[in-house]
Amino acid sequence: MLITHDAKWRSVPRLRPGFAPPGVRRWLLAPGSLTRLLQQASGGDFRVRLLSQRWEMPLPDEARLLRMRARRYAVVRQVQLLCGGEPWVYARTVIPATTLVGRQRRFVHLGSRPLGAVLFADPSMQRSESQLARLEPQTRLHRIASADLAEPVGTIWGRRSVFRLSRRPLLVSELFLPAVGECPWGGG
């Protein structure tokens, strides 16, 4: 498949009403910890599948958002969030080397533990406004997110935010796979 473009991320206020299917929209706009919501929605049958974690160059738009210099490496962690054994979310975290100091070095030792539990427990955590995107199969991030799925998928939706812990940034992108639109809502 030819990869033609990167995703076009937009802030929430710039989106039209009805921008995404209702089953996905509620997840995209949910505040707080996605980990907690998925745990609730799955009745506790939740786990993290670590796909990879390694030093690599972030995608160009990720590097720009994190204000990283060109050709700098970061730790890129890719996971699937599974509910009932099925992947509901693909999550990609980009952690610049400048963030991995002091207590933040813990992020390279998470393994299959959920990142959200660490982020939302840190009193120094600040979160930027979320950006949302519709990702078609031709986008680079769609290809990455769907590579390990058994069946090909069409459009997927994603959100991303820059988190700051002790003023050090990391980028979390969460892409909602088809199963999440059919699952019970964990937001109460």
Residue pairs with C-beta under 8 A, 6 or more apart in sequence:
1 137
1 138
1 143
2 138
3 138
3 139
3 140
3 143
4 138
4 139
5 138
5 139
5 140
6 59
6 60
6 61
6 139
6 140
6 141
7 61
7 133
7 134
7 135
7 139
7 140
7 141
7 142
7 158
8 133
8 134
9 61
9 131
9 132
9 133
9 160
10 131
10 132
10 133
11 129
11 130
11 131
11 132
12 29
12 129
12 130
12 131
12 132
15 132
19 25
19 132
19 134
20 28
20 132
20 134
20 157
21 181
23 180
23 181
23 182
24 157
24 176
24 180
24 181
26 185
26 187
27 34
27 37
27 176
27 180
28 130
28 132
28 157
28 158
28 159
28 176
29 130
30 37
30 187
32 120
33 116
33 117
33 119
33 120
34 81
34 89
34 116
34 174
35 46
35 81
35 114
35 115
35 116
35 117
35 120
36 116
36 120
36 186
37 186
37 187
38 46
38 81
38 83
38 88
38 89
38 186
39 46
39 186
40 186
40 187
40 188
41 83
41 183
41 184
41 185
41 186
42 83
42 84
42 88
42 183
42 186
45 83
45 84
45 85
46 81
46 82
46 83
47 82
47 112
48 79
48 80
48 81
48 82
48 112
48 113
48 114
49 79
49 80
49 81
49 82
49 87
49 112
50 77
50 78
50 79
50 111
50 112
51 78
51 79
51 80
51 148
52 76
52 77
52 78
53 75
53 76
53 77
53 78
53 108
54 75
54 76
55 73
55 74
55 75
55 76
56 73
56 74
56 76
57 63
57 71
57 72
57 73
57 74
58 66
58 68
58 74
58 76
58 94
58 171
59 140
59 141
62 94
62 171
62 173
63 70
63 72
63 74
65 160
65 162
65 171
66 74
66 94
66 96
66 162
66 169
66 170
66 171
67 169
68 74
68 96
72 96
72 97
73 97
74 94
74 95
74 96
74 97
75 93
75 94
75 95
75 97
75 100
75 107
75 108
76 92
76 93
76 94
76 95
77 92
77 93
77 95
77 107
77 110
77 115
78 90
78 91
78 92
78 93
78 144
79 90
79 91
79 112
79 115
80 87
80 89
80 90
80 91
80 148
80 177
81 87
81 88
81 89
81 90
81 91
81 114
82 88
83 179
83 183
86 179
87 148
87 149
87 177
87 179
88 176
88 177
88 179
88 180
88 183
89 174
89 175
89 176
89 177
89 180
90 144
90 145
90 146
90 174
90 175
90 177
91 115
91 172
91 173
91 174
91 175
92 141
92 144
92 145
92 172
92 173
92 175
93 107
93 115
93 170
93 171
93 172
93 173
94 170
94 171
94 173
95 104
95 107
95 108
95 170
96 168
96 169
96 170
98 168
99 107
99 165
99 168
99 169
99 170
100 107
100 108
101 168
102 166
103 165
103 166
104 165
104 166
104 168
106 118
107 115
107 118
107 170
110 118
115 172
119 125
119 163
119 165
119 172
122 165
124 164
124 165
124 166
124 167
125 163
125 164
125 165
126 163
126 164
127 161
127 162
127 163
127 164
128 161
128 162
128 163
128 164
129 161
130 159
130 160
130 161
131 159
131 160
131 161
132 157
132 158
132 159
133 141
133 157
133 158
133 159
133 160
134 155
134 157
135 141
135 142
135 145
135 155
135 156
135 157
135 158
135 175
136 142
136 154
136 155
137 143
137 146
137 152
137 153
137 154
137 155
141 158
141 173
141 175
142 156
142 175
145 156
145 158
145 175
145 177
146 152
146 153
146 156
146 177
149 177
153 177
153 178
156 175
156 176
156 177
156 178
157 175
157 176
158 173
158 174
158 175
158 176
159 173
159 174
160 171
160 172
160 173
160 174
161 171
161 172
162 169
162 170
162 171
163 169
163 170
163 171
163 172
164 170
